[in-house]
Amino acid sequence: MDDLLGTSAADYARFGLEADSIAAWEDGARTDNRPGTYEWWYFDAHLDDGATIVVVFMNKPMASAGGPLSPLLRLGVVLPGGRSLQQVVPFEAEQWSAATDHADVRLGVNRFRGDLREYRIQATAGDVSVDLTLRGEIPPWRPATGHLVYGKRRELTFAWLPSVPQGRVTGSYTVDGETRAASGTGYHDHNWGNVPLHRIVHHWYWARGQAGPYTAIAAHITATKRYRYRPVTVFMLARDGRIIADEGSLVRFETDGVFVDERTGKPVAAATRYVYENGDDRIVVSFARERDIAVTKLVDEMTGWKKAAARLAGFDGAILRFTGPMTVTVYRAGAVIEHHTDPAIWDLVYLGRNLR
């Protein structure tokens, strides 16, 4: 496995982690909000009525990790008919709090709390609100320590904990005063780091979804030029709630149909593919772009002198989030033995300048 991912006994000791268990405190606050650090708790859901929901509690905008605590709420809903409502609401620093022994994040009256098994997400932004419960169906998982490490002394970190790789969602969501019952499948992860992301990560593709009996979480993370654009592939595949593959070194990442997005100017793949091979077994997990559910130029989330400085520096980072089918095809000795397709969510976060 690539040495950018902390896998050694020394790495586990450094981060205070156990190789064979995940504790509730790992989903609690892992930073102290000082300049240079960032942290967010992410949730998404595919509902049975066709709606998609994404909620993120962030201690800072992604492009402003070098600044002080400046929390914000991201709340996005795509209705069954395709109408998309995307809200980003900033808050004052004193409106933010996060427990350290488990996930309990408060942002004004909004709250994101849970214990690795069950979570309650309550959030309101404009004419959109959600009150949802997520109950895990697959145990928490992380790739080794969950920390990517950079720098000469491996002192720079980007960490990721999929606290609920897949769970059942219930509750309700409200749009324009109309409340609808919610049921479906969901996901929650937690990210944090001690260096602004754009200094170590050039771009990444990330995806998660369920197709038939399979659940997949996958990411392909490309470092900045300073780290020779070295890639790391992270991959987890479960069948019927049991993890059957999570070794990224056995996975080949591929893209198809790359085009330049007119709104952000970023190169975007119309499809991504993770090919897992182990002996006679080959499993192909692919994600196809069907609909854009959020397109954000990160400079637009800045204000004042920070925005002006970012523009002068040529910063043009962007987030593009998509829905579309996830397909899992299982081969044994070259023959297809399973094939499943269902809706999924995936994204491209592109922080560096376009690679030519």
ROKEMI-820072 format. One record per residue: x, y, z of N, C-alpha, C, O in turn. Coordinates in steps of 0.2 Angstrom, whole numbers, plus 5000, padded with zeros to 4 digits. Each point is the difference from the previous one (the first is absolute). Last residue first. Example, Ala and Ser with C-alpha at 12.3 -4.5 7.8 and 13.67 -1.06 7.14 Angstrom:
<sites>
506449895035500450065001499650055003500350065001499949664999499650065000500450065000500549995003
</sites>
This chain:
<sites>
498850974913499949994993500249944997500049984994498950125030500549964997500050004992499449994998499650215019499949944996500649974997500550034998499550095026499950024993499949944996500349955001499050015024500650034996499850024993499450004998499049905017500350055004500550044996500250065001497549774997500650024996500350065002499750064999498549735006500350065003500650014997500549965000497249884994500750024998500250075004499650054999498549735005500250074999500750004998500449965000497149875004500850014999500150074999499650044998498249775008500350075000500750005000500449965003497549864988500550025005500250075000499750044995498349754996500350075000500550005006500149975004499749804983499650045004500350075001500550014998499949714991500050084999499550035004499449985000502149764995499550045004500150084998500550024999500449704995499950074997499450045004499549974999502249785001499550045003500050074997500650024997500749804995499649965004499550045004499549975003502250024974499650045004499649965004499649964997502949974994499249994998499750055005500150005006502349964995499850034994499350004998499850044995501149875025500449974994499750024994499949974995498750145021500449945002500349964994499649984996499150285011500349954995500349955004500450015005497750204999500549955003500249954995499549974997499450305005500149944995500549955003500650025001497850225005500549955003500049944996499449974999499850315000500049934997500549965003500650015000498050235004500649975001499949924998499449985001499450274990500049935002500749985002500550014997498850245008500049964994500049935002500149985006500350305002499749935002500049964993500050034995501750185016499649974995499649945003500149975005501650275000499749945002499449974996499750044997502650145005499549984995499749935003500449955001501350275007499749945001499449994996499650044998502950125001499349994999499849935003500449955000501750264997499849945003499249994999499750055000502250124993499349994997499749935002499849964996502350255008499649945003499449994997499650055000502150134996499849954995499749945003499949954997501050265014500449945000499849954995500449954999498350245004500650024998500549944999500450004996497549965013499950014993500750024997500249984995499749995028499949944997500050014992500349964997499650235017500749975000500049934996500449994997497550135007500550034995500749975000500250004994498349915021499749994994500550034995500149974994500350085028500249934998499849984993500349964997499150255013500750004997500249934999500449994995497050035006500550055002500749984997500049984994498549815007499850075001500650045001500549985002498849754988500450045004499750075000499650024996499549794992499950005007500450045004499950015006500449974971499450035001499750005007499650045002502449854990500150075001499450045001500050055003499949714991500250025007500150075002499950025005498549874977500650034999500250025007499750045003498549774990500250055004500750024998500449965000497349884995500650024996500250075004499650055000498549725002500350065003500750024997500449954998498149874994499650035006500350065004499650035003500449834971500450045005499550035005499550034999500349744986499750065001500550045005500249975005500449824984499350014997499750075002499750034995502849815005499750075002499350004996500050004994501349785015499850044994499750065002499550005004502149795007499550055002500050044993500550034998500449705010500050064996499550055002499449985003502149785004499550055003500050064996500550045000500349694998500150074997499450045003499449984999502149785006499450045001500150074998500550035002500749704997500050074997499350035002499549984998502149785008499450055001500250074997500550025001501049795000499549994994499450055001499650004995502450085018500049934998499650004994500050044995499650175013500449965005499949924998499549975001499850314992500249944998500449965005500550035003497850204991500349965005500249934998499649974997499850294993500049934998500449965005500650025001497950224995500549975005500049934998499549965001499750284986499949935001500649975004500650035000497850214990500649975003499949935001499449975001499550234982500049945004500649995003500650014997499150194992499349984999499949935004499449995002502650205004499849934996499349995000499650015005501850234995499549965004499949934996499950014994501750245008499949944997499649955004500249995006499550284996500449945003499949944995499449994998499650255003500649994996500449945001500649994998497250105010500650005005500650004996500650025003497349984986499950045006500650015004500150055003499749804978500050074998500050055006500250054999501049704999499350035002500150084999500450035002500949774984500150065004499350035002499650014996501049725000499850064996500150065005500249995006500249714991500250075003499850064996500250004994499449745005499650054997500150075004499650045002501249755011499850004993499650074999499850035004502149835015499550054998499849994993500449984996500849875026500050024993499450054999499650005004502149845015499550064999500050024993500650014997500149755018500250054994499450054999499449984999501449855023499550034996500350054995500550035001500549845018499849954995499550034995499749974996501250155022500649984996499849954995500349994995498250095023500150044994500549984995500050024994498549845024500750014998500150044994499949984994498149925017500150075002500850014999500350045004497449774994500650024997500250075002499550055000498749825009500349954996500650024997500449964998497750105023500550034995500449944997500249965004497250045004500649985002500650024995499949994994497650055004500250035006500749985003500250025005498949914973499549985006500350025006499949965005501950084981499549964997499549985006500349975004501750244990499749955004499449964997499850034995502650135000499549974997499749955006500349965002501550264994499749965005499449974997499650044997502850124998499549964997499749955006500449975003501550254988499749975005499349964998499750034996502850074993499349984999499849975006500349955003501650244989499849955005499349984999499650044999502650104987499349985001500049955006500449965001501450254991499949935002499349985002499750045003501650174988499349984998499949925002499649974996502350165011500149974994499349974997500049944997500450215022500149935002499949954994499849955000500150294998500549995004500249935002500549985002497650084985500649994996500649995005500549974998497249955012500250064996500749994997500349955001498049845004500450055003500250064996499950004994497949835004500750014997500350065004499750055001498349745002500350075003500750014997500449965001497249884998500750004996500250085001499750044998498349785014500350064998500749994997500349965001497249905009500650014996500250074999499650044999498549775012500350065001500750004997500449965000497249884999500750024998500150075003499650044999498749725003500150075002500750024998500449965002497749834990500650035001500050075002499650044998498649804995500349985007500650045002500349995005498450124976499849935002500349995007499850045004501150174991499749974995499949925001500549975001500250295011499849945001499749974994499650034996502350185011499449984998499949935001500449965003501550264995499749955004499349984998499750044996502850114998499449984998499849955005500449975004501650234987499749965005499349974998499750044997502850094993499349974998499849965007500449965002501450264996499849935002499449984996499550055000502950135000499349994999499849935002500449965001501650165006499850044994499349994998499650044998501749955027499649974995499850044994499850055000501650035018500249934999499649964995500349954997499450295008500749995001500349934999500549994998497150085003500350014993500850005000500350004995498449975026499949944995500450024993500349954998500450155026499550024995500049944995500649994997500149935026500350054995499550014995499649964998500149895020500450055004500350054995500550035002497149814998500750004999500350065003499750045003497849794992500450055004500750004998500249964996497149925001500650024997500350055004499750055002498249754997500350055004500750024997500449954999497149924993500750005001500250065004499650055000498049794992500350065004500849985000500249955002497349974985500749995001500250065004499750064999497849804992500450065001500849985002500149945000497149984989500749985002500450065001500050054996497349955007500449984995500749975003500049985005497650185000500349945001500449984995499950024994498450205016500649974997500249935002500049995006497850204992500349955003500649984996500050004994499150255005499949934997500449955004500550025003498450264997500449955003499949934997499449984999500450294994499749944999500549945003500550004998500050245001499549995004499649935000499649995004502450074982499450054999499449995004499550014998502049805005500150044995499550054999499449984999501649815019499550054999500350054994500550035001499749705011500350064997499550054998499549984998500949785020499650054995500450054997500650025003499749715008499950075002499650044995499549974998502449815001499350015002499950075002500550035002501549784987499850075001499250015001499749974996502549835005499350024998499850075003500250015006502449914986499549995005499350024998499950024994503049955000499349994998499649995006500149975004502150094999500149994993499349994997499950024994500950115028499449964998500149994992499750044997502050075013499749975007499449964998499949955004502450134983499349984998499749975006500049945001502250224998499649955004499349994997499650045002503050104993499349984998499849945004500349955000501850264997499749945003499349994998499650054999503050074997499350014997499649935002500249954998502350195009499549955000499450024997499850065000503049995005499450034997499549954999500249954997502150005011499650045005499450034997499650035004502449834988499349975000499650045005499549975004502750094989499949965007499349975001499849985005500850144975500649965001500049965007500349955000497350104987500650045003500649965001499949945001497549974999500450034995500650045004499950015006497949794997500550045003500550024995500249974995497149935010500550014995500550055003499950055003498349785010500450074999500549994994500449955000498149875010499650064997500450064999499650054998501249735010499950055005499550054997499850045004499949764983500650005004499850055006499550005003498750034982500649974997500650005004500350065001497249935010500550054997500549964996500249945002497150035010500649974996500450064999499850064999497849855015500450054998500749974997500249955002497649904996500450035005500550054998500150014994497549944995500749974999500450035005499950065001497950004999499949934998500749974999500049944999498950295015500549974996499949924999499749975004498750264999500249945004500449954996499949984994499150295007500449954996500249955004500350015005497750204994500449955004500349954995499749984996499350305002500149934998500449965005500450025003498450224989500049975006500149924999499549974999500750294986500049925001500049985007500350045004499250194978500249975006499949935000499649974996500250284988500249935000500249985008500450035003499250194988499349974999500149925000499549964999502550185011499550034996499449965000499749995006501849885006500350054996499550034995499849964996500649855026499550044997500550054996500450035003499749715011500350064997499550044996499649974997501149795019499550054999500350074998500550035003500049695001500350064996499450045000499549994997501449785017499450054999500350064997500550035002500449695001500150075000499350044999499549974997501849775010499450044999500150075000500450035005501449824997499449954998499450044998499749984995502350135012500349954995499449954998500149964995499450235019500549965004500349944996500149955002498650334995499949925000500649975003500550035003498450234987500349965005499949934999499549984997500250294994500249934997500349965005500550025003497950234994500349955004500249934996499549984996499550315005500149944996500549955004500450025004499050215002499549955002500049934996499749965002502550184999499450035002499549955002500149965005501549914990500150064996499450045000499549994996501849785016499550055000500250064996500550035001500249695003500250064997499350055000499549984998501549785011499550045002500250074998500350045004500849704996499750054995499450035003499549975002502449945015499649974995499750054995500250065001501449995016500049935001499549964996500049945000500550314999500649964999499949925001500449974997497850254996500249965005500749964998500049994994499150254997500049934998500349965006500650025002498250244989500349965005500149934997499549984996499850294996500249944999500349965006500350045004498950194993499449964999500249934999499649954999501950245004499749985006499449954999499849985005501450124976500449955003499649975007500149945002498350154978500650035005500349945003499849955002499150004974499850015007500650045004500650004997498449944975500550015005499750015007499550035001499649824977499850065005500650015005500249955003498849944972500750005004499950065005499950064998498449774984500150055005500750005003500249945003498249964976500650005003500150065004500050054997498149804988500050055005500750005004500149955003498649954973500549995004500050075004500050054998498349784986500150075003500649995005499949965005499149854984500650034997500250075003500550024999497649825007499950024993500650034997500050024994500049905029499849944995500050034993500249964995501250195021499449975000499949954995500350004995501950105018499749994993499449965001500049945002501550215016499549954999499950014992499950054997502050045023499849994993499549955000500049945003501650225014499449965000499850004993499850054997502450035020499849984994499449965000500049955003501250235015499649944999499950004992499850054997502250065020499550014995499649934999500349955002501850215014499649944998499550024995499750054999502650035010499550044996499549954998500049984994502550055021499349975000499550044997499950065002502550014990499749985007499449964999499750004994502149994986499750055004499749985006500149945002500949934980500550045003499750055005500450035003498249834983500349965006500550045003500149995006498450054974500250055005500249975007500050025005499049884974500550044998500350055005500550034999497649825006500649964997500650044998500649985001497750125018500049984993500649964997500550015003498949965023500250054995499949994993499949944999499349925019500250055004500350064996500150065003497849774990500750024999500350055005499650055001498349764992500250055005500750015000500449955001497749954980500750005003500050065005499950054999498349794985500150045005500750005003500349955001497949964977500650015003500150055005499750064999498449784986500150055005500750005002500349945001497749974979500750005002500150055005499950064999497849804990500450065002500749985002500149955002498149904992500450024994500450065002500450034996498249835018499650044996500350034994499850034996501349845022499649964996499550034995499849984995502650135013499449985002499549964996500150004994502650065012499649984994499349985003500049955003502150205009499549955000499750004993499950054996502450055020499650004994499549945001500149955003501850215013499549954999499750014993499950054998502450045018499649994994499549955001500149945003501750235011499649945001499550004994499750054999502950085006499350004998499749935001500349955000502050235003499749945002499350014998499750055000503050075001499350004998499749935002500449955002502150225001499649945001499350014997499750064999501850125001500449954997499649935001500249954996499450245022500150014993500549944997500549985004497949955016500550054999500250014993499849964996498649885016499850064996500550054998499950054998500349735014499850055004499950074997499950055003499949674990500450064999499750055006499549995003499549804994500649984999500550064999500649995000496749945009500550054998500749985000500249975005498149824994500050075004500550054997500449984995499449784999499650054996499850065004499650044997501949805012500350014994499550054995500250034996499249885026500350065000500450024993500150064999498749735005499650064999500350065000499850054996501649734997499650025006499650074998500250034995500849734992499950074999499650035006499549975002502349804991499450035003499950074999500650044999501349814995499449964999499450035003499549965001502750145000499949984993499449964999499750004994500750215023500049935000499949974993499650034996501450235013499549964997500149925001500649985001500650255003499649975006499549964998499449995003502350134984499450025000499549975005499450025001502949924997500050075000499350035000499950055003500449714996500250035006500050085000499750035005499949864975499549985005500150035006499650035004502149984981499550054998499449995005499750055002502149815000500250065002499450054999499950055004500049734987499950005007500150075003499750035005499749984970500549975004499850005007499550035002499450074978499949935001500449975005499949945002499350314985500349975006499849935001499449995002500950134974499449985005500449975006500449954999500950124983499650065002499549985005499850055003501649784986500250035006499750075002500150025006498749774979500450074999500250025007499650005004500049744993499650065000500450065000500650005003
</sites>
